[in-house]
Amino acid sequence: MHLFRVFARAAVGAAILLSTTALSRAAELSFLTHWAPETVAKLQAAATAYSRSHPDTKITFRAVPFGDLLTTLRASGGGPHGVTMASIYDAWLPDLVKNQLVARAPEPIAAETKSNWPASVIGAASVGGVPYGIPNEIDLYALNYNKKLFAEAGVAGPPKTWDELLSDAKKLTDKSKGQQGFGLINSWTAGVVHPFASLLVSNGGDLVVDGKPTLDTKPAKQTFELYETLIKSGYSVPSMGTADANTTGPYLDNFVSGKTGMIIMANWWESALKAGMGDKFSEIATAPIPVGPSGDKPRSISYSWMTVVNAKAPAEEQKEAWDFLDWLNGPQSGPNGASAMGDILMSMGILPSRNSDVSTFRPRLEGDPFLRGYTETLADAKGFPVLLGGQEFSESLQKTLEAMQFGQLSAAAAQQTAQGDAVQILERNAK
Amino acid sequence: MGRGLPSPPRFHETGPRMANRVNLPAFAMLAPATGLIAVFVFIPMALTIWLSLQEWSTQTGFETARFVGLRNFFDIFGSTTVGRDFKTALANTAIYTVLSVAMILPLSVAFGLLVHQKLAPGGVFLRTVLFSTYMVPMIAVALVFSKLYSPTAGPLNQILQWVGLPPSPWLSSPRTALASIVLLNVWQQVGYFTVLAVAGLTQIPAAVLEAATIDGANPLQRFAYIKLPLLGNTLLFSAVIAIINAVQVFEPVALITQGGPVDSTNVLTYHIRRVGIEFAQGGLGSAMAVALMLALVVTIAALFAFARARAGPE
């Protein structure tokens, strides 16, 4: 009998201990990103700071190359044991929502987001008016040019129109030195499509209007013809524009080594240029996208990134994730009223999108000569289309533009192919 | 006969009685292995074939699949963007496979002869060096080759210039990108196939070669009329493995070119990953996988038929 009592007491004690352990078990969250190790370290530091006030929340980070981010998210991120949070590009959102991979932002978070971010950025993070993520960075495009090469070629300043662009590209091209005037990229979807789209909107056109592709318009025709002229005249050499899976490769090498006079690239490129050029980075300047014959002012396309939460994660894990993201993107987590996320973005030369971050970092944004070429056109930027089948649409347009770059299609044929393919892809994905 | 002690099979018996006695224990012993094969090979294959007849998103459960008959197959061989991209990937895969096999087999025999000869020392060392390329992880190979192939600063173009040849764009042109990936593949795999060739050469009876030498056959004749014919089975095996490896190429494309430029390196495995995972179009991706599997089966069957026809009646 005594033995029975001992066993019974031990069993009750064990049950209490086990239940207590279960109740106090730390929430284990995971965060998928494509950032470089040094930036992930900053994110990790922010999570460590968060853990001081939330000791039960443990956050781990996983980084993959940008080219693998979507497939990693789709292949391993969607189940109950997948990553809790993921950083995504806005063009992917509609498909991820359709596949029920990402959770709606809870009402308080949605309200907080709507009141602290510009409406256009909220729109890109929403589907059917419902926010699904907390936006963080915003990216747009500008002309990047090598001041030293410009001076050597006798070009006074950056081109403001397409006529000037062609004229300057001609002066900057020197085949004897293996030097091209204007660099066109290939083998990287966003790198190919976004500069084209930026030139198109600077020429008064659009990729898509009301869900319908508009690549059959006059501004689009002129943009395809601009590419054709650059190639046929030898001002752009396609084999100098290859990017590899990590968005580096010959395209970057040729610009940083002074073999390319000018390119159109995004603001986040700054850190790659600094790393590649060292002291010579001071030779690089930026300017708004040149205006085409049908355009009225310099414009760029813009796109944004956001952090989303796995819709299939357990409810408690989702709640913990939203709490962390709210803190990470809120004004209490960073220095001087900025968010920790804003601070991390600024460390990479990336524009934050939260209104309070923009205010806090305004002196830095305005004082950075590289970023000035971007911030000057921020107000006139047009959002890259966010719609079902967006990635497939982008890859199809990339292929057509590359075919034109490598002389497989004329400008007219490329325009016709691009429009026809886009109609097919968007119609099929809208079903 | 005691209970529980089965009588030993009497092999001279015929008919159903013998079959029952022999097959039951045999089936029992084979069951674990065949069961595992069924679970891990046949069920996934059957599932892929079933999915190829469905419209299904890879992000949803199988219960959401909707039967569409052969529509996915009509789509991938049709004239829409889906069909055009698939046919490009199929053609790229075929070209990659033909080039790879056409380069690997002769090189492996040549290296095999070099390694197998006993006239000069260093054969074992050479075999080790050749095989070591096969052991290098593809990520390392991809990183090194992406730099070797750099059109402006790459060492390969510098070497070409030293010998008076024009530089090549390598991975930066749709005309040369696929061939550049083939070269990378050949460099990595030739060591493995050399080992197979050496194994085949060691099986050739020395007496046959000695007899040929006594009959006055020179080295070239001994190779053409004795070694090469007797290497037939080895070469057939090598060809089958090389074809299967080539058709499954994925890593160098994913790591270096992402299928570009202009889809010139977009091989089928990479394309299936793009359609099935990136675009989540599981039905279409499965149809492509089935088409690839059928193409592979037909190719291998044709290869065996060709080998049998050459061997003639026994």
Interface residues (C-beta under 8 A of the other chain):
Chain A: G67 L70 T71 R74 A75 G78 D95 N99 Q100 L101 G178 N186 S187 W188 P238 S239 M240 G241 T242 D244 A245 G249 P250 D253 N254 S257 K259 G389 Q391 E392 E395 S396 K399 E402 A403 Q405 F406 Q408 D421 Q424 I425
Chain B: S57 T58 Q59 T60 T80 T81 S146 S150 P151 T152 A153 P169 L171 S172 S173 P174 A254 L255 I256 T257 Q258 G260 P261 V262 D263 R273 R274 I277 E278 F279 A280
